[in-house]
Each structure stands twice: as C-alpha cells, then as structure tokens.
Amino acid sequence: MEGAGSAWTLGTSSTISWPKTAQAGNGNGGVAQIVKSTTGAIGYVDYADAKAAGLTFASVKNKAGSYIAPSIDSATAACQTATVKPDVTFSCLWTSGAQSYPITYQSWDLVFQSQSSTNTAAMLKAYIGYLLGDGQKLLPTLNYAPLPSNIQQQAQAQLSKIGSAS
C-alpha cells in the first residue's frame, strides 16, 4: 500500500484479522455513519452513500498511474475499457484508462432467458429495456454511474433472447 508505510499492519488475505478496535456498520449507510462520526476513520462505501453522508473522498492510484477521485464520470470511464463477455458480464475493477477509478464495481440484473409466459417475457423485456434506456438518464441524479454506450448497446441486444417457455 503506497503511502501507508508501516502504519498499515493488516496485510493482505481473503480473510482479514481486524483489530479489536475496528467497528462494523450495517450496510454502506451504517459504515458511512461510523466513518463520519469517528475521527481519523477510513472506510469503503459506495459513492452514493459516501455523498449522502458528506464524506471526504480519497483519490486512488489507477492502472495508468493516475490518482483518481471517485465520481460518476470516473466510474463510467472505468467501465468503458472493461472486457465484456458475450453474456454481457464484465468487471470494472483495475481497468485501463487514465480517468478510470480503479475500484469501481457494478450492479447486475440477472434474468432467466425463458420466462413462464409470453406476457411475463414482454413485461420483463419492457422493464429491463427501461433500465437500459431512459432509466440510465436518472442514475447520475442518484449518484450512480450510467453504463458506457458500448455496454448499454450490448445489454439492449440481449433483450431479444428473452422469451417464454410456452
């Protein structure tokens, strides 16, 4: 961890042995409140909860060597260079790009390709179509990043695969 020197003693592992003085919060909002109310605290919460709690952000060194602050634009930039699989799954972690925030993650809507009825399939396609279309325009007002256009188009193309079993 660059810049932390010997002050960072937790090491790395899939399981961390937290010090007895560590505090846990209930979800992102709970962690944000603990960080806000504890002098010198450091925590990781999603951008929307950090903004809502009025937290100060740290810039993090990305793959290109730039220190980038979390933002809607830096999250979208991170996903612009992500490798997208044919099923439109991808990871925005540690992607290339000078403006990419390095620890950006995404939320998923996973659906079954085969639905129970034609009506259910049509309603699901309309809902997911809205999320991938006009719904993307609402995300910045909620402090979430919209998909970059290349991923948005790939996801919209997947909608034609949803149908009914009958």
Order of alpha helices (4+ residues) and beta strands (2+ residues): alpha-alpha-beta-beta-alpha-beta-alpha-alpha-alpha-beta
